[in-house]
């Protein structure tokens, strides 16, 4: 049986542990905004990894915003999702399997607007980096 790995980053690991203990993402927030727990597959290791991200949802689809706080480099999970787009989404106590697809053009612009509405700091993060922050939709 494979064990899903927790983040090495303390605050991310603590968020994930709370979700796993409660069995729901409800009540686990960043700046009073809800989060969703994604499970991805490592590109090199093949290990399952938890990735808690801000909740950006529309019509049953979810965005994964690879902001990394405006860092110049993509978060490591970005490369995992590019290589292995099958992800699990947990929103509240409901989970489903989906496929992540990186967005571009107008579709990315529409989801970026939803992302900034859901979590306004994303707009600031984009000003901190020269890279266009990637957005995936999971459906």
N, C-alpha and C positions, 0 to 999 in steps of 0.2 A: 504494500500500500504506500503510495506516495503521499508525503506530507507537504502541504502548501506552506511556503516560506513567508515569514514576516519581514517587513522592511528593516534594514539596519539603522534607519533614522529613528531616533527615540520617539518623537512626537507622532510620527506616522505609525510606528509599531503599537504605541499606546492606543491610538484611535482604533486600529484594527482589532486589538485584543478586546477592547470594550464592545465592539460590534459582535465579535465571536462569542463573548460571554453572555451578552443580552439576546443574541439570536436575531437582532434587527439593527438596521442603521438608524432607526428613529431615536432622536435625542443626542446623536453624535454629530456635532456641528463644528464648523470653523467660522468664526466671526458671525455667529448666530445664523449661519446658512447650512442647510442639510447637505450631507454627502451620500455617495453611492459607493459600494465596495465592488470593484472589478477583480476578477481573477484572470491572470494572463499566464502564458507559458514562455519560459526563458528561451531565448534564441540559441544559446550555446549549451546550457545545462539541460534543457527540457523540463526543468522543475516548474511547478505551479507557483505563482507569486501573487500575493494580495496587493491591490493598488486602490486605496481610498481616494476618490476625487470628488470635487464639487458636483452637486446634483444639477445637471442640465438635461432636461427631458422635454420632449415634444411628441405627442401622439404615440406614446409607447416606445419611442426611440431615445437613446441616450448619447450625449456627447462625452468624449474623452478629450480633455484639453491638456496638451503637453506643454504647460507653461513653465514649470520648474521655477516659479517665482520671477520669471524674466531673466533667468540665467542664460548665458550665451550658448550653452549646450542643451540638447534635448535631454529629457529625463531618460533613464535607462529603459523604463518600460516602453517608451516609444519604439525602440528597435525590436523589442519582443513582439509588440502588436503588429508591426510591419511584417515580420517574418511569420508570425502565428496569429492570424486575425480572429481565430475562434476564442471568444472570451465569455466568462460568466458575469452576469450583472446581478447584484443584490441591492434592491431598493426597499427599505423597510424590511419586512420578513419574506418578501417575494423574491424569487430568483428565476432567471432564465438564461438560456444559452443563446448567444448572438454572434454575429460576425461584424467585426470592425472594418470600416472603410475610411481611408484618409480623404478629406474633402479639399476641394479647390474651387476657385472662381466664386460665382454667385451663391452656390450651395454653402461654401465655407463662410462667406460673408453673412448669410442668414443665421447659421449656427453660431457664429462668433457674436452676433448681436444678442442671441438668446443667452449665450455664456456670460456676457458682460452684464446682462440684466439679472442673471442668477447670482453672479459673484462679481460686483463692480471692480475689485482689484485687478481682474484680468486686463482691463484697459491700461492700467499703470504698468503692469508687467510687460506689455507689448512695447511700451516706450523705453524700457530698460535694455532691450536687446535688438540686435540687427536682424536676427532670424525672424521669419514669420512663424508665429506660434502655431504648431500643427493642431488640427482639430479632426478627430475621428467621429463618425456616427456608428453606433452599434444598433443593429436591427435584426 
